[in-house]
């Protein structure tokens, strides 16, 4: 959990931020279980990293406003660009495994921005912004198409979510974005639909999450897909429900230790019949079209 005021990482169990002194969010405890903690709105103070200053502006549909220096660059999905100064130079980032990304339905055109100057982006949807500061070597996993921007010190990759249950049942998809800080500290900004909550899992602790509701997790948090339908009883209708619902009442089970980010609005973009592919949206005939289509 980060400080809601200055976005500095909070020490687990701390009542106040060691950086700015603001009160830390406190979880509700039920027995030995601590409930997920709501993020206290969007980051309120500017986030400074290197010669970049990031501000989150607006409430209902927040905008990430970036003041770029000359030393570092940022990258983002091209269709979320909102505005920029003319002297801010745009380019495309070289991506690894482009062919795999193409057929997986993942973005293969990732834009970069070089300053000095101002640039802003938005997902054009109600929600909250989450800023994750990554120390050198630290990694987080993120739902595809929900990152807003990252600084150039952060490496961007993806991995295949293994397990037949995830292939057949999980709407989380087969591919997950992974962001890893290199030699310097970096920051990744995410857009969560609705409100965002954070749950810190201790070693051996688990939580079941609706497949569309998890937003991000620490890379060491393991995820599986399980059915949560209870069998036994209910007569004929109970048996029919078990048969029909067993393939649909599935959840992602996440295993600690580590942090998990949750979103209250499980957004699934409408798609024409036959257009959706396992692991993401269809790219064949769609990637080039997305360059000219609606932003999301």
C-alpha positions as CSV (number, residue, x, y, z in Angstrom):
1,X,0.0,0.0,0.0
2,X,1.3,3.5,-0.9
3,X,0.6,6.6,1.1
4,X,-2.5,8.3,-0.3
5,X,-0.9,11.7,-0.1
6,X,2.7,11.3,-1.3
7,X,2.6,7.8,-2.8
8,X,5.6,6.7,-0.8
9,X,5.5,2.9,0.1
10,X,4.0,2.3,3.5
11,X,5.6,-0.1,6.0
12,X,3.1,-2.9,6.7
13,X,1.3,-2.1,9.9
14,X,2.4,1.5,10.0
15,X,-0.2,4.1,11.2
16,X,1.5,7.0,9.6
17,X,3.6,7.6,6.5
18,X,7.2,7.9,7.3
19,X,7.8,10.3,4.4
20,X,5.0,12.9,4.9
21,X,3.3,12.0,8.1
22,X,-0.2,11.4,6.6
23,X,-2.4,8.8,8.3
24,X,-2.1,5.4,6.7
25,X,-5.3,3.5,5.7
26,X,-6.2,0.9,8.3
27,X,-7.9,-2.4,7.3
28,X,-10.9,-3.9,9.0
29,X,-10.0,-7.1,10.9
30,X,-12.4,-10.1,11.2
31,X,-10.7,-12.7,13.4
32,X,-7.3,-13.2,11.8
33,X,-8.5,-12.0,8.4
34,X,-7.9,-8.4,7.2
35,X,-10.3,-7.1,4.6
36,X,-9.0,-5.3,1.4
37,X,-8.3,-1.6,2.0
38,X,-9.9,1.0,-0.3
39,X,-7.5,3.3,-2.1
40,X,-8.1,6.9,-0.7
41,X,-8.9,8.4,-4.0
42,X,-6.4,9.3,-6.7
43,X,-2.9,10.3,-5.8
44,X,-3.2,13.9,-4.4
45,X,0.4,15.1,-4.5
46,X,2.6,15.3,-7.7
47,X,4.7,12.1,-8.2
48,X,8.3,13.0,-8.9
49,X,10.7,10.5,-10.3
50,X,14.0,11.7,-11.9
51,X,13.2,14.7,-14.0
52,X,9.5,13.6,-14.5
53,X,6.6,15.1,-12.6
54,X,3.3,13.2,-12.8
55,X,-0.1,14.7,-11.6
56,X,-3.4,12.9,-11.6
57,X,-6.2,15.4,-12.3
58,X,-10.0,15.1,-12.4
59,X,-12.3,12.8,-10.4
60,X,-14.8,10.8,-12.3
61,X,-12.6,10.1,-15.4
62,X,-9.1,10.9,-14.2
63,X,-6.3,12.2,-16.4
64,X,-2.6,11.5,-16.0
65,X,-0.8,14.8,-16.7
66,X,3.0,14.4,-17.2
67,X,5.7,17.1,-17.2
68,X,8.7,15.5,-19.0
69,X,12.3,16.5,-18.6
70,X,15.0,15.6,-21.0
71,X,16.6,12.6,-19.4
72,X,13.8,10.0,-19.1
73,X,11.0,9.0,-21.5
74,X,7.7,7.4,-20.8
75,X,5.6,4.8,-22.8
76,X,1.9,4.1,-23.1
77,X,-0.7,2.6,-25.4
78,X,-1.1,4.9,-28.4
79,X,-4.9,5.2,-28.2
80,X,-5.1,6.7,-24.7
81,X,-3.2,9.9,-25.7
82,X,-5.3,13.0,-24.7
83,X,-3.0,16.0,-25.4
84,X,0.6,17.0,-25.7
85,X,2.8,20.0,-26.4
86,X,4.0,20.1,-30.0
87,X,7.7,19.9,-28.9
88,X,7.1,16.5,-27.1
89,X,8.4,13.9,-29.6
90,X,6.5,10.7,-30.0
91,X,7.9,7.4,-31.2
92,X,7.3,3.6,-31.0
93,X,9.0,1.3,-28.5
94,X,10.8,-1.8,-29.7
95,X,8.9,-4.8,-28.4
96,X,10.1,-8.3,-27.8
97,X,8.2,-11.3,-29.1
98,X,6.1,-9.1,-31.4
99,X,4.7,-12.1,-33.3
100,X,3.5,-13.8,-30.1
101,X,1.9,-10.5,-28.9
102,X,0.2,-10.1,-32.3
103,X,-1.5,-13.5,-32.2
104,X,-2.3,-13.2,-28.5
105,X,-4.3,-10.0,-29.1
106,X,-1.9,-7.8,-27.1
107,X,-0.8,-4.4,-28.0
108,X,2.2,-4.3,-30.4
109,X,2.2,-0.6,-31.0
110,X,3.5,1.0,-27.7
111,X,4.1,4.8,-28.0
112,X,7.0,6.6,-26.3
113,X,7.2,10.3,-25.4
114,X,10.4,12.4,-25.2
115,X,10.4,15.8,-23.5
116,X,10.8,18.5,-22.5
117,X,7.1,19.3,-22.3
118,X,3.6,18.3,-21.2
119,X,1.6,15.2,-22.3
120,X,-1.5,13.7,-20.9
121,X,-3.5,10.4,-21.3
122,X,-6.8,8.9,-20.1
123,X,-8.7,5.7,-20.4
124,X,-12.0,7.6,-20.9
125,X,-13.8,5.5,-18.3
126,X,-14.8,6.1,-14.7
127,X,-12.3,4.8,-12.2
128,X,-9.2,5.4,-10.1
129,X,-5.5,5.8,-10.8
130,X,-3.0,3.6,-9.0
131,X,0.7,4.6,-9.0
132,X,3.1,1.7,-8.3
133,X,6.7,2.7,-7.5
134,X,9.0,-0.1,-8.4
135,X,12.4,-0.5,-6.8
136,X,15.3,-2.0,-8.9
137,X,14.4,-5.7,-9.6
138,X,10.8,-5.4,-8.4
139,X,8.1,-6.8,-10.6
140,X,4.3,-6.5,-10.8
141,X,1.7,-8.3,-12.9
142,X,-1.1,-6.3,-14.5
143,X,-4.3,-7.1,-16.4
144,X,-3.8,-6.5,-20.1
145,X,-5.0,-3.1,-21.4
146,X,-5.1,-1.4,-18.0
147,X,-1.8,0.2,-17.6
148,X,-1.7,3.9,-18.4
149,X,2.0,4.7,-18.6
150,X,5.3,3.7,-17.3
151,X,8.7,5.4,-17.1
152,X,11.6,4.2,-19.2
153,X,13.4,2.6,-16.2
154,X,10.6,-0.1,-16.2
155,X,10.8,-3.1,-18.6
156,X,7.5,-4.2,-20.2
157,X,6.9,-7.9,-21.0
158,X,4.2,-10.5,-20.7
159,X,3.8,-14.1,-19.8
160,X,1.5,-17.0,-20.5
161,X,-0.9,-17.9,-17.6
162,X,-0.5,-21.7,-17.4
163,X,-3.2,-24.2,-16.3
164,X,-6.1,-25.7,-18.2
165,X,-8.6,-24.1,-15.8
166,X,-7.3,-20.7,-16.7
167,X,-7.5,-21.5,-20.4
168,X,-11.1,-22.7,-20.3
169,X,-12.8,-20.8,-17.5
170,X,-10.9,-17.6,-16.6
171,X,-12.0,-14.3,-18.2
172,X,-8.7,-12.9,-17.0
173,X,-7.2,-14.2,-20.3
174,X,-4.1,-16.2,-21.0
175,X,-1.6,-13.4,-21.1
176,X,-0.7,-11.0,-18.3
177,X,1.5,-7.9,-18.5
178,X,4.6,-7.9,-16.4
179,X,6.5,-4.7,-15.4
180,X,10.0,-4.9,-13.9
181,X,12.2,-2.0,-12.7
182,X,15.8,-2.2,-14.0
183,X,18.8,-0.5,-12.4
184,X,16.8,2.6,-11.4
185,X,13.5,3.2,-9.6
186,X,10.5,3.4,-11.9
187,X,6.8,4.0,-11.7
188,X,3.8,2.3,-13.4
189,X,0.4,4.0,-13.5
190,X,-2.7,1.8,-13.8
191,X,-6.4,2.6,-14.4
192,X,-8.8,0.7,-12.2
193,X,-12.5,0.6,-13.2
194,X,-14.7,1.8,-10.4
195,X,-12.9,1.9,-7.1
196,X,-9.6,0.2,-6.3
197,X,-8.8,-1.8,-3.2
198,X,-5.6,-3.4,-2.0
199,X,-5.2,-6.6,-0.1
200,X,-1.9,-7.8,1.5
201,X,-1.6,-11.5,1.7
202,X,0.6,-13.1,4.3
203,X,2.5,-16.3,3.5
204,X,0.0,-19.1,3.0
205,X,-3.0,-16.8,2.9
206,X,-5.5,-17.0,0.0
207,X,-8.3,-14.9,-1.5
208,X,-10.8,-15.8,-4.2
209,X,-11.5,-12.9,-6.7
210,X,-14.0,-12.7,-9.5
211,X,-11.9,-13.1,-12.7
212,X,-12.7,-9.6,-13.9
213,X,-12.0,-7.9,-10.6
214,X,-8.3,-8.3,-10.0
215,X,-6.2,-5.4,-11.4
216,X,-2.6,-6.1,-10.4
217,X,-0.5,-8.3,-8.1
218,X,3.0,-8.6,-7.0
219,X,4.8,-11.0,-9.3
220,X,5.4,-13.6,-6.5
221,X,1.6,-13.9,-5.8
222,X,0.5,-17.1,-7.5
223,X,-2.8,-17.2,-9.3
224,X,-5.0,-20.2,-10.1
225,X,-8.7,-20.7,-11.2
226,X,-11.1,-22.7,-9.1
227,X,-14.8,-23.4,-9.0
228,X,-16.6,-22.1,-5.9
229,X,-19.9,-23.8,-6.4
230,X,-20.8,-26.0,-3.4
231,X,-22.2,-29.4,-4.3
232,X,-24.5,-31.6,-2.2
233,X,-28.2,-31.0,-1.6
234,X,-30.7,-29.1,-3.6
235,X,-32.4,-32.1,-5.2
236,X,-32.9,-32.1,-9.0
237,X,-32.4,-28.4,-9.4
238,X,-29.3,-28.5,-7.2
239,X,-27.9,-31.2,-9.4
240,X,-28.7,-29.2,-12.6
241,X,-27.2,-26.1,-11.0
242,X,-24.0,-27.9,-10.3
243,X,-23.9,-29.2,-13.8
244,X,-24.6,-25.8,-15.5
245,X,-23.0,-23.5,-12.9
246,X,-19.8,-25.5,-12.4
247,X,-18.3,-24.1,-15.5
248,X,-19.3,-20.5,-14.8
249,X,-19.0,-20.0,-11.1
250,X,-15.3,-19.8,-11.2
251,X,-12.9,-17.4,-9.4
252,X,-9.2,-16.6,-9.5
253,X,-7.6,-17.8,-6.3
254,X,-4.5,-15.8,-5.3
255,X,-1.9,-17.1,-2.9
256,X,0.4,-15.0,-0.6
257,X,2.7,-13.6,0.3
258,X,2.3,-10.4,-1.6
259,X,-0.1,-7.6,-2.6
260,X,-3.2,-7.8,-4.8
261,X,-5.0,-4.8,-6.3
262,X,-8.8,-5.2,-6.8
263,X,-11.3,-3.1,-8.9
264,X,-15.0,-2.8,-8.0
265,X,-16.1,-2.6,-11.6
266,X,-15.4,-5.7,-13.6
267,X,-15.3,-4.1,-17.0
268,X,-15.5,-6.4,-20.1
269,X,-15.5,-4.5,-23.4
270,X,-18.3,-5.5,-25.8
271,X,-17.1,-7.3,-28.9
272,X,-18.8,-8.6,-32.0
273,X,-19.6,-12.3,-32.0
274,X,-16.6,-14.3,-33.0
275,X,-14.2,-11.4,-32.5
276,X,-12.9,-12.4,-29.1
277,X,-9.9,-14.6,-28.8
278,X,-8.6,-16.5,-25.8
279,X,-6.0,-14.2,-24.1
280,X,-7.2,-11.0,-25.6
281,X,-9.0,-9.3,-28.5
282,X,-8.5,-10.5,-32.0
283,X,-5.6,-8.9,-33.8
284,X,-6.2,-10.2,-37.3
285,X,-7.7,-7.3,-39.2
286,X,-8.1,-5.5,-35.9
287,X,-4.6,-4.1,-34.9
288,X,-4.3,-1.7,-37.8
289,X,-8.0,-0.8,-37.4
290,X,-7.4,0.0,-33.7
291,X,-5.1,2.8,-34.8
292,X,-8.1,4.6,-36.3
293,X,-10.8,3.3,-34.0
294,X,-12.3,4.5,-30.7
295,X,-10.0,5.0,-27.7
296,X,-10.6,2.7,-24.8
